[in-house]
Structure formats: structure tokens, C-alpha cells
């Protein structure tokens, strides 16, 4: 059984994505890794090619940014379609799979390969925000997501490429949990990269133009409720990338409570009592 990895990336240098650690974090689970590299205004292609692993296969592409967020799912699908494996492991350019995660996913794929009910595998998320020692935990940040999928059963990239759906009816993926952990660094990057992120958002998420422009001019990230201290270890492959940026991060601004925060605190309190998150949005159903 062959396992493919796949990802998409564009302007990784300007946006300061940890795309090299991302790719390296899944390599041990994969027979190949397909990287859809969109035409960039920086050295993104050289960065990916410089990893120098024969399992990496670059697909050069021209992204149609007029599509808005749909371009992300279309280009992710392009990467999926280029895969030659029976299963695929997906990683985004600002994510890094935790130590041991590649082994856990490969073992879970092997264990579930003979069960056609299982179309995907779910990993747990740590979302870093404004620092490498701070994680976001409130309900607007997804706790889990599908990051391994079975090919040939109608699974396709969905929405803004956060997750997947199945068939023309876009049924949720039937999946099983794993112990693998994904480290998401999208909001833990230096100030220039965060400002580039807002600039890109104006095109990809046109509804956010005014908001993105306002935030782009701020010297900090907005404070959000239910931030938690992270005192664990980061993935080995990401530590050099982290060390080089630890003193230049776009930090969190002053604490400002808003009326809308009350529901987040209430949801968190209910979750602590009942042990599950009420009305949680999922791109999958557990089998």
C-alpha cells in the first residue's frame, strides 16, 4: 500500500511559512510528497526543491486568485489528483506534524485500510497565537480535523481547504481519531509575515478587506479569550525555524473584553462539565 503526502504553497518566503518543517514532518509516513507550488513572487520553489528528498514531487501551477477562497480547495484538489498513493496525508504550509505523528498516521492507515467504512483519519490541533508558548483554545478554533484520506472513495477538498467532504452531495468524511498532533503556526509568525497574511486575505477572502486592512496596520494581534500557556516540546523538525523567530513575533495586544466573548466562556464552561464541546462544527463523522 502506497501513501502520498500532499500540500500547496505560494509565496512561502514572504509569508514566512514553515513549509520545509511541514513537509519534513510527514516524509517518514510517505512514499511520495506532492507539493503544488503556485507561481510566486519569491523563492518558494527553490525553498521546496532545496529539501533535496527524492520523494518530493513538485507540481508547478498558476493559481486563479479571482476565485477567492475557492482557489485553496481547487489547488489542494490539484495536488490530490497528482498523488499516486492509496491514501494521502495532507498538511498545510503553516502546520507541522508532531514528533511520532508520521508513524501514528502510517500505522492507522495500515490498520484501517481493509475497512471501507473508514475514509479518513483525524488529528488533534494545537493553534499557536502570538507566541510559541501561547495556544488558542476557544470554540472558534477547531480542535480536530481530517488530515489523512482514502483515495478513490470520492473524498475531495472542501471550502477553503480546511477539510474534506465526500461525493457531489458533500457528505462528511467517515473517520477515526488518532493520537497524532498537528502544530499550527499560522498566527505565530513575525510582524512582516502577519502583515503579508492580511494582505493575501484581502484577495482570498474579499469579504474581509476592510477588517484585514485595519488589522494590517496594528502593531499587535487582537487579544482573544481562553488563551492557554503551552510548556510542551515543539516538533523536532520545527525547532530551528522557531528559534530563528522567537524574538520577532507579532505579539498579542492589550486585553479587551467584548460582549461576544461571553458565549465563548460559557461554551468552555459547559465543555469542562460535560466533557464535550456542544454543537461543535466538524467536517467528519466518527465511525
C-alpha positions as CSV (number, residue, x, y, z in Angstrom):
1,X,0.0,0.0,0.0
2,X,1.4,3.4,-1.0
3,X,0.9,6.6,1.0
4,X,1.2,10.0,-0.6
5,X,1.7,13.3,1.2
6,X,0.3,16.5,-0.4
7,X,0.3,20.2,0.3
8,X,0.0,23.5,-1.5
9,X,2.1,26.6,-1.1
10,X,2.7,30.0,-2.7
11,X,4.9,32.9,-1.5
12,X,6.2,30.9,1.4
13,X,9.2,33.2,1.9
14,X,7.2,36.4,2.0
15,X,4.6,34.8,4.3
16,X,7.3,33.0,6.3
17,X,5.5,29.7,6.3
18,X,7.3,26.7,8.0
19,X,6.7,24.8,4.8
20,X,10.1,23.0,5.0
21,X,9.4,21.6,8.5
22,X,5.9,20.9,7.4
23,X,7.0,18.6,4.5
24,X,9.7,17.0,6.6
25,X,7.3,16.2,9.4
26,X,5.2,13.9,7.1
27,X,8.0,12.4,5.0
28,X,8.6,9.3,7.2
29,X,5.0,8.3,6.6
30,X,5.0,8.8,2.8
31,X,6.2,7.1,-0.3
32,X,6.0,10.4,-2.1
33,X,5.0,14.0,-1.2
34,X,3.3,16.1,-3.9
35,X,3.8,19.9,-3.4
36,X,1.6,22.1,-5.5
37,X,3.8,25.3,-5.8
38,X,1.9,28.3,-7.1
39,X,3.8,30.8,-9.2
40,X,5.3,33.1,-6.5
41,X,6.9,36.5,-6.2
42,X,9.7,35.0,-4.1
43,X,12.0,31.9,-3.9
44,X,9.3,29.4,-2.8
45,X,10.0,26.8,-5.5
46,X,13.7,26.9,-4.6
47,X,12.9,26.5,-1.0
48,X,10.9,23.4,-1.6
49,X,13.3,21.9,-4.1
50,X,16.1,22.6,-1.6
51,X,14.8,20.0,0.8
52,X,16.5,17.6,-1.6
53,X,14.5,14.4,-0.9
54,X,13.7,12.2,-3.9
55,X,10.2,11.5,-2.6
56,X,9.2,15.1,-3.1
57,X,7.5,15.9,-6.4
58,X,6.7,19.5,-7.3
59,X,3.7,20.4,-9.4
60,X,4.1,23.9,-10.8
61,X,0.8,25.8,-11.1
62,X,-0.8,29.2,-11.8
63,X,-3.4,30.0,-9.1
64,X,-6.6,31.8,-10.1
65,X,-6.8,34.3,-7.2
66,X,-10.0,35.8,-8.6
67,X,-11.9,32.7,-7.2
68,X,-11.4,33.9,-3.6
69,X,-11.2,31.1,-1.0
70,X,-12.2,28.5,-3.6
71,X,-8.7,28.7,-5.1
72,X,-7.4,27.0,-2.0
73,X,-9.6,23.9,-2.3
74,X,-9.1,23.8,-6.1
75,X,-5.3,23.8,-5.8
76,X,-5.4,21.3,-2.9
77,X,-7.5,19.1,-5.2
78,X,-4.9,19.6,-7.9
79,X,-2.3,18.2,-5.5
80,X,-4.6,15.3,-4.5
81,X,-5.2,14.4,-8.2
82,X,-1.4,14.2,-8.8
83,X,-1.0,11.7,-5.9
84,X,-0.2,8.0,-6.8
85,X,-0.9,6.5,-3.4
86,X,-3.9,4.6,-2.0
87,X,-4.1,7.0,0.9
88,X,-3.0,10.6,1.3
89,X,-1.7,12.7,4.2
90,X,-2.5,16.3,3.9
91,X,-0.6,19.1,5.6
92,X,-0.9,22.9,5.2
93,X,2.1,25.1,4.8
94,X,1.8,26.6,8.3
95,X,1.3,23.3,10.0
96,X,3.9,20.8,11.4
97,X,3.1,17.3,12.4
98,X,4.3,16.5,15.9
99,X,7.1,14.0,16.7
100,X,5.9,10.5,16.2
101,X,2.9,11.6,14.2
102,X,4.1,10.2,10.9
103,X,4.4,6.8,12.5
104,X,1.0,7.0,14.1
105,X,-0.7,8.0,10.9
106,X,1.1,5.3,8.8
107,X,0.1,2.7,11.4
108,X,-3.5,3.9,11.5
109,X,-3.7,3.8,7.7
110,X,-2.5,0.2,7.7
111,X,-4.9,-0.8,10.5
112,X,-7.9,0.7,8.7
113,X,-7.0,0.0,5.0
114,X,-9.2,-3.1,4.9
115,X,-12.3,-1.3,6.4
116,X,-14.1,0.6,3.6
117,X,-16.2,2.5,6.1
118,X,-13.1,4.5,7.1
119,X,-12.5,7.3,4.7
120,X,-10.2,9.5,6.8
121,X,-8.2,9.9,9.9
122,X,-8.4,12.8,12.4
123,X,-5.6,14.5,14.2
124,X,-5.7,16.8,17.2
125,X,-4.6,20.5,16.9
126,X,-2.6,23.0,18.8
127,X,-3.1,26.5,17.5
128,X,-0.3,28.9,18.4
129,X,-1.2,32.6,18.7
130,X,1.1,35.5,19.1
131,X,3.9,33.3,20.5
132,X,5.3,29.8,20.6
133,X,4.2,29.4,24.2
134,X,0.6,30.5,23.8
135,X,-2.3,28.5,22.3
136,X,-5.8,29.4,21.4
137,X,-8.5,27.1,22.8
138,X,-11.9,28.7,22.3
139,X,-14.6,27.1,20.1
140,X,-13.8,29.2,17.0
141,X,-10.6,27.3,16.7
142,X,-11.1,23.7,15.6
143,X,-9.9,21.0,18.0
144,X,-9.5,18.3,15.4
145,X,-9.5,17.9,11.6
146,X,-9.1,15.2,9.0
147,X,-5.5,15.0,7.8
148,X,-5.4,11.6,6.1
149,X,-7.8,10.4,3.5
150,X,-8.5,7.3,1.5
151,X,-8.3,7.9,-2.3
152,X,-10.8,6.5,-4.7
153,X,-13.9,6.9,-2.5
154,X,-15.0,10.3,-3.6
155,X,-13.1,12.3,-0.9
156,X,-12.3,15.8,-2.2
157,X,-11.0,19.1,-0.8
158,X,-13.8,21.4,0.6
159,X,-14.4,25.0,1.2
160,X,-11.2,27.0,2.0
161,X,-9.3,23.6,2.2
162,X,-9.5,23.3,5.9
163,X,-11.0,19.9,5.5
164,X,-12.7,17.4,3.1
165,X,-16.1,16.1,2.0
166,X,-17.3,13.1,0.0
167,X,-19.1,13.0,-3.3
168,X,-21.3,15.5,-5.1
169,X,-23.6,15.7,-2.0
170,X,-20.5,16.8,0.0
171,X,-21.2,14.3,2.8
172,X,-18.9,14.5,5.8
173,X,-15.9,12.2,5.8
174,X,-16.3,9.0,7.9
175,X,-13.2,9.0,10.0
176,X,-11.5,7.6,13.1
177,X,-9.5,9.5,15.7
178,X,-5.7,9.1,16.0
179,X,-3.3,10.3,18.7
180,X,-1.3,12.4,16.2
181,X,-1.0,16.1,17.0
182,X,-0.7,18.9,14.5
183,X,1.0,22.2,15.5
184,X,-0.5,25.2,13.7
185,X,1.8,28.2,13.5
186,X,-0.4,30.4,11.2
187,X,-0.7,33.1,13.9
188,X,2.7,32.7,15.4
189,X,5.0,34.5,12.9
190,X,7.0,37.7,12.7
191,X,5.2,41.0,12.1
192,X,6.1,41.3,8.4
193,X,4.7,37.8,7.8
194,X,1.5,38.6,9.6
195,X,1.0,41.8,7.6
196,X,1.6,39.8,4.4
197,X,-1.0,37.3,5.7
198,X,-3.6,40.1,6.0
199,X,-2.6,41.4,2.5
200,X,-3.2,38.0,1.0
201,X,-6.5,37.7,2.9
202,X,-7.8,40.8,1.0
203,X,-7.8,38.8,-2.2
204,X,-8.6,35.3,-1.0
205,X,-11.3,36.4,1.5
206,X,-12.7,39.6,-0.2
207,X,-15.4,39.9,2.4
208,X,-12.6,40.6,4.9
209,X,-10.9,43.5,3.1
210,X,-11.8,46.3,5.5
211,X,-11.1,44.2,8.5
212,X,-7.8,42.9,7.1
213,X,-6.7,46.4,6.2
214,X,-7.4,47.6,9.7
215,X,-5.6,44.7,11.4
216,X,-2.7,45.0,9.0
217,X,-2.0,48.5,10.4
218,X,-2.0,47.3,14.0
219,X,1.3,46.7,15.8
220,X,-0.2,43.6,17.6
221,X,-2.7,40.8,17.3
222,X,-6.0,41.3,19.0
223,X,-6.3,39.7,22.4
224,X,-8.7,36.8,22.4
225,X,-10.3,34.9,25.3
226,X,-9.2,31.5,26.6
227,X,-5.6,31.6,25.7
228,X,-3.5,28.9,27.4
229,X,0.1,28.6,28.2
230,X,2.0,25.9,26.2
231,X,5.0,24.5,28.0
232,X,5.5,21.3,26.0
233,X,8.0,20.5,23.3
234,X,7.7,21.6,19.7
235,X,8.3,19.2,16.8
236,X,12.0,18.5,16.3
237,X,11.9,19.5,12.6
238,X,10.4,22.9,13.5
239,X,12.8,23.9,16.4
240,X,15.3,25.7,14.2
241,X,12.6,27.6,12.4
242,X,11.1,28.6,15.8
243,X,14.4,29.6,17.4
244,X,15.1,32.0,14.5
245,X,11.8,33.8,15.0
246,X,11.2,33.7,18.8
247,X,12.3,37.3,19.3
248,X,10.5,38.8,16.3
249,X,6.9,37.6,16.7
250,X,3.8,39.7,16.2
251,X,2.7,39.8,19.8
252,X,-0.8,40.0,21.4
253,X,-2.2,43.4,22.3
254,X,-3.9,44.6,25.5
255,X,-6.8,42.6,27.0
256,X,-10.2,44.0,25.8
257,X,-13.3,42.1,26.8
258,X,-16.2,42.3,24.4
259,X,-19.9,41.2,24.7
260,X,-19.4,38.4,22.2
261,X,-16.7,36.8,24.4
262,X,-19.4,35.8,26.9
263,X,-20.6,32.9,24.7
264,X,-17.1,31.6,24.4
265,X,-16.6,31.5,28.1
266,X,-20.0,29.8,28.6
267,X,-19.2,27.2,25.9
268,X,-15.9,26.5,27.6
269,X,-17.5,26.1,31.0
270,X,-20.1,23.6,29.6
271,X,-17.4,21.7,27.9
272,X,-15.5,21.3,31.2
273,X,-18.6,20.0,32.9
274,X,-19.9,17.6,30.2
275,X,-16.6,16.6,28.6
276,X,-17.6,17.5,25.1
277,X,-18.0,20.7,23.0
278,X,-21.7,21.5,22.4
279,X,-22.7,21.9,18.7
280,X,-19.1,21.6,17.5
281,X,-18.6,22.1,13.8
282,X,-17.0,19.1,12.1
283,X,-16.0,18.1,8.6
284,X,-16.2,14.5,9.6
285,X,-18.3,11.9,11.4
286,X,-16.7,9.3,13.6
287,X,-17.1,5.6,12.8
